[in-house]
């Protein structure tokens, strides 16, 4: 994980996030995309592609990755790393489920 966690933010029900889609959460100036895979795994990344800052939340979720809608970079939901020949990464945030509630971990101020 790239972010040290000392606070957990309740971001809603798992059902609030569409399967193979995302929901955006603001933490200060940062937009975080919380993703739900087809098999209900939850991941969170900064909503910014490492290539040209494209909105990953608007990308296509598939096979544990998201494809940026701007230039088709594929980013791992688990590591935030660009896949294939592309290089770069985006910030990863810890998430966990508390029953059906999705909790997003972040560094408090």
MIDOSE-1310 file (N, C-alpha, C; in nm, 2 decimals, decimal comma, always signed):
residues 109
xxxx	+0,08/-0,12/+0,00/+0,00/+0,00/+0,00/+0,09/+0,12/+0,00; +0,04/+0,22/-0,07/+0,12/+0,35/-0,08/+0,08/+0,44/+0,03; -0,04/+0,43/+0,09/-0,09/+0,52/+0,18/-0,09/+0,46/+0,32; -0,04/+0,53/+0,42/-0,05/+0,49/+0,56/-0,19/+0,52/+0,61
xxxx	-0,25/+0,42/+0,67/-0,39/+0,44/+0,72/-0,39/+0,47/+0,87; -0,46/+0,57/+0,90/-0,49/+0,59/+1,04/-0,64/+0,63/+1,06; -0,71/+0,64/+0,95/-0,85/+0,67/+0,96/-0,93/+0,59/+0,85; -1,05/+0,55/+0,88/-1,13/+0,48/+0,79/-1,26/+0,56/+0,76
xxxx	-1,29/+0,58/+0,64/-1,40/+0,66/+0,60/-1,51/+0,57/+0,54; -1,63/+0,57/+0,59/-1,74/+0,49/+0,54/-1,79/+0,56/+0,41; -1,78/+0,49/+0,30/-1,81/+0,55/+0,17/-1,94/+0,49/+0,11; -2,01/+0,41/+0,19/-2,14/+0,36/+0,15/-2,15/+0,21/+0,14
xxxx	-2,26/+0,16/+0,09/-2,29/+0,02/+0,07/-2,21/-0,03/-0,05; -2,18/-0,16/-0,05/-2,11/-0,22/-0,17/-2,21/-0,20/-0,29; -2,34/-0,21/-0,26/-2,44/-0,20/-0,37/-2,44/-0,06/-0,44; -2,38/+0,04/-0,37/-2,38/+0,17/-0,42/-2,27/+0,18/-0,54
xxxx	-2,19/+0,09/-0,55/-2,08/+0,08/-0,65/-2,13/-0,02/-0,76; -2,14/+0,02/-0,88/-2,19/-0,08/-0,98/-2,08/-0,19/-1,00; -2,12/-0,31/-1,03/-2,03/-0,41/-1,07/-1,95/-0,37/-1,19; -1,82/-0,39/-1,19/-1,73/-0,35/-1,30/-1,74/-0,20/-1,33
xxxx	-1,75/-0,12/-1,21/-1,76/+0,02/-1,22/-1,70/+0,08/-1,10; -1,72/+0,21/-1,08/-1,65/+0,29/-0,97/-1,74/+0,40/-0,92; -1,71/+0,44/-0,80/-1,77/+0,56/-0,74/-1,65/+0,65/-0,69; -1,67/+0,78/-0,71/-1,56/+0,87/-0,67/-1,59/+0,93/-0,53
xxxx	-1,48/+0,94/-0,45/-1,49/+1,00/-0,32/-1,38/+1,11/-0,31; -1,41/+1,22/-0,25/-1,32/+1,33/-0,23/-1,26/+1,32/-0,09; -1,13/+1,33/-0,08/-1,06/+1,34/+0,04/-0,97/+1,46/+0,03; -1,01/+1,57/+0,08/-0,94/+1,70/+0,06/-0,94/+1,74/-0,08
xxxx	-0,83/+1,75/-0,14/-0,81/+1,79/-0,28/-0,80/+1,67/-0,37; -0,80/+1,55/-0,31/-0,78/+1,42/-0,39/-0,91/+1,35/-0,42; -0,92/+1,31/-0,54/-1,04/+1,23/-0,59/-0,99/+1,08/-0,59; -1,06/+1,00/-0,52/-1,03/+0,86/-0,51/-1,14/+0,78/-0,57
xxxx	-1,11/+0,69/-0,66/-1,21/+0,60/-0,73/-1,21/+0,47/-0,65; -1,33/+0,43/-0,61/-1,35/+0,30/-0,54/-1,42/+0,21/-0,64; -1,35/+0,10/-0,68/-1,39/+0,01/-0,78/-1,45/-0,11/-0,72; -1,55/-0,17/-0,80/-1,60/-0,30/-0,76/-1,59/-0,39/-0,89
xxxx	-1,53/-0,51/-0,87/-1,51/-0,60/-0,98/-1,63/-0,68/-1,00; -1,63/-0,76/-1,10/-1,75/-0,85/-1,13/-1,77/-0,95/-1,02; -1,67/-0,99/-0,95/-1,68/-1,08/-0,84/-1,68/-1,02/-0,70; -1,72/-0,89/-0,70/-1,74/-0,81/-0,58/-1,61/-0,78/-0,50
xxxx	-1,50/-0,78/-0,56/-1,38/-0,73/-0,49/-1,38/-0,58/-0,49; -1,33/-0,52/-0,39/-1,33/-0,37/-0,38/-1,19/-0,32/-0,38; -1,16/-0,22/-0,46/-1,02/-0,16/-0,47/-1,04/-0,01/-0,47; -0,93/+0,06/-0,44/-0,94/+0,21/-0,45/-0,81/+0,26/-0,50
xxxx	-0,82/+0,35/-0,59/-0,70/+0,42/-0,65/-0,73/+0,57/-0,66; -0,62/+0,65/-0,66/-0,64/+0,79/-0,69/-0,70/+0,79/-0,83; -0,80/+0,88/-0,85/-0,87/+0,88/-0,98/-0,79/+0,96/-1,09; -0,67/+0,91/-1,11/-0,58/+0,98/-1,20/-0,48/+0,88/-1,26
xxxx	-0,49/+0,86/-1,39/-0,40/+0,77/-1,47/-0,26/+0,83/-1,46; -0,16/+0,75/-1,45/-0,02/+0,80/-1,44/+0,03/+0,85/-1,58; -0,05/+0,83/-1,68/+0,00/+0,87/-1,82/-0,03/+1,02/-1,84; -0,16/+1,05/-1,84/-0,20/+1,19/-1,86/-0,32/+1,24/-1,77
xxxx	-0,32/+1,18/-1,65/-0,42/+1,21/-1,55/-0,56/+1,19/-1,59; -0,59/+1,09/-1,67/-0,72/+1,06/-1,71/-0,80/+1,01/-1,60; -0,93/+1,02/-1,60/-1,02/+0,98/-1,49/-1,04/+0,83/-1,49; -0,97/+0,75/-1,41/-0,98/+0,61/-1,41/-1,12/+0,56/-1,37
xxxx	-1,19/+0,64/-1,29/-1,33/+0,60/-1,25/-1,42/+0,59/-1,37; -1,38/+0,65/-1,49/-1,47/+0,64/-1,61/-1,42/+0,53/-1,70; -1,32/+0,45/-1,66/-1,26/+0,35/-1,74/-1,34/+0,22/-1,73; -1,29/+0,12/-1,80/-1,35/-0,01/-1,81/-1,28/-0,10/-1,71
xxxx	-1,36/-0,17/-1,62/-1,30/-0,26/-1,52/-1,31/-0,40/-1,57; -1,19/-0,47/-1,57/-1,18/-0,60/-1,62/-1,06/-0,67/-1,57; -1,07/-0,80/-1,54/-0,96/-0,89/-1,50/-0,87/-0,83/-1,39; -0,92/-0,76/-1,29/-0,84/-0,70/-1,19/-0,77/-0,58/-1,23
xxxx	-0,82/-0,52/-1,34/-0,75/-0,39/-1,39/-0,86/-0,29/-1,43; -0,82/-0,17/-1,45/-0,91/-0,07/-1,51/-0,83/-0,01/-1,63; -0,90/+0,01/-1,74/-0,84/+0,07/-1,86/-0,88/+0,21/-1,87; -0,78/+0,30/-1,87/-0,81/+0,45/-1,88/-0,89/+0,48/-2,00
xxxx	-0,99/+0,57/-1,99/-1,07/+0,60/-2,10/-1,00/+0,70/-2,20; -0,89/+0,76/-2,16/-0,83/+0,85/-2,26/-0,73/+0,79/-2,36; -0,64/+0,70/-2,31/-0,54/+0,65/-2,40/-0,52/+0,50/-2,38; -0,62/+0,43/-2,32/-0,62/+0,28/-2,30/-0,51/+0,22/-2,22
xxxx	-0,45/+0,30/-2,13/-0,35/+0,24/-2,04/-0,43/+0,15/-1,95; -0,37/+0,03/-1,92/-0,43/-0,06/-1,83/-0,36/-0,06/-1,69; -0,43/-0,03/-1,58/-0,38/-0,01/-1,45/-0,43/-0,12/-1,36; -0,34/-0,19/-1,28/-0,38/-0,29/-1,19/-0,45/-0,23/-1,07
xxxx	-0,57/-0,28/-1,04/-0,65/-0,23/-0,93/-0,58/-0,26/-0,80; -0,50/-0,37/-0,79/-0,44/-0,41/-0,67/-0,31/-0,33/-0,64; -0,23/-0,30/-0,74/-0,10/-0,24/-0,72/-0,09/-0,09/-0,77; -0,19/-0,05/-0,85/-0,18/+0,08/-0,91/-0,08/+0,09/-1,03
xxxx	-0,01/-0,02/-1,06/+0,10/-0,02/-1,16/+0,04/-0,03/-1,30; +0,10/+0,04/-1,40/+0,06/+0,03/-1,54/+0,10/-0,11/-1,58; +0,03/-0,17/-1,67/+0,05/-0,31/-1,72/+0,12/-0,30/-1,86; +0,17/-0,42/-1,90/+0,23/-0,43/-2,03/+0,36/-0,34/-2,04
xxxx	+0,37/-0,28/-2,16/+0,49/-0,20/-2,18/+0,49/-0,06/-2,12; +0,37/-0,02/-2,07/+0,36/+0,11/-2,01/+0,42/+0,12/-1,87; +0,47/+0,23/-1,83/+0,53/+0,25/-1,70/+0,47/+0,36/-1,63; +0,45/+0,34/-1,50/+0,40/+0,44/-1,41/+0,30/+0,38/-1,31
xxxx	+0,26/+0,45/-1,21/+0,17/+0,40/-1,12/+0,08/+0,51/-1,06; -0,03/+0,48/-1,00/-0,12/+0,57/-0,93/-0,13/+0,52/-0,79; -0,17/+0,61/-0,70/-0,18/+0,59/-0,56/-0,28/+0,48/-0,53; -0,25/+0,39/-0,44/-0,34/+0,28/-0,40/-0,39/+0,32/-0,26
xxxx	-0,52/+0,30/-0,23/-0,58/+0,32/-0,10/-0,63/+0,19/-0,05; -0,61/+0,16/+0,08/-0,67/+0,04/+0,14/-0,82/+0,05/+0,15; -0,89/-0,06/+0,13/-1,03/-0,06/+0,15/-1,06/-0,19/+0,23; -1,18/-0,19/+0,29/-1,22/-0,31/+0,36/-1,37/-0,31/+0,37
xxxx	-1,43/-0,42/+0,39/-1,58/-0,43/+0,40/-1,61/-0,45/+0,55; -1,71/-0,38/+0,60/-1,76/-0,41/+0,73/-1,91/-0,45/+0,71; -1,93/-0,58/+0,70/-2,06/-0,62/+0,65/-2,08/-0,59/+0,51; -2,18/-0,50/+0,48/-2,19/-0,45/+0,34/-2,14/-0,31/+0,32
xxxx	-2,09/-0,25/+0,43/-2,04/-0,11/+0,42/-1,89/-0,12/+0,37; -1,86/-0,02/+0,28/-1,72/-0,01/+0,23/-1,65/+0,10/+0,30; -1,53/+0,06/+0,36/-1,45/+0,16/+0,43/-1,32/+0,18/+0,35; -1,29/+0,31/+0,34/-1,17/+0,36/+0,27/-1,07/+0,41/+0,37
xxxx	-0,95/+0,35/+0,37/-0,84/+0,40/+0,46/-0,77/+0,51/+0,40; -0,73/+0,61/+0,49/-0,65/+0,72/+0,45/-0,57/+0,78/+0,56; -0,48/+0,87/+0,53/-0,40/+0,93/+0,63/-0,47/+1,05/+0,68; -0,50/+1,06/+0,81/-0,57/+1,18/+0,87/-0,47/+1,29/+0,89
x	-0,53/+1,41/+0,91/-0,44/+1,53/+0,93/-0,44/+1,56/+1,08
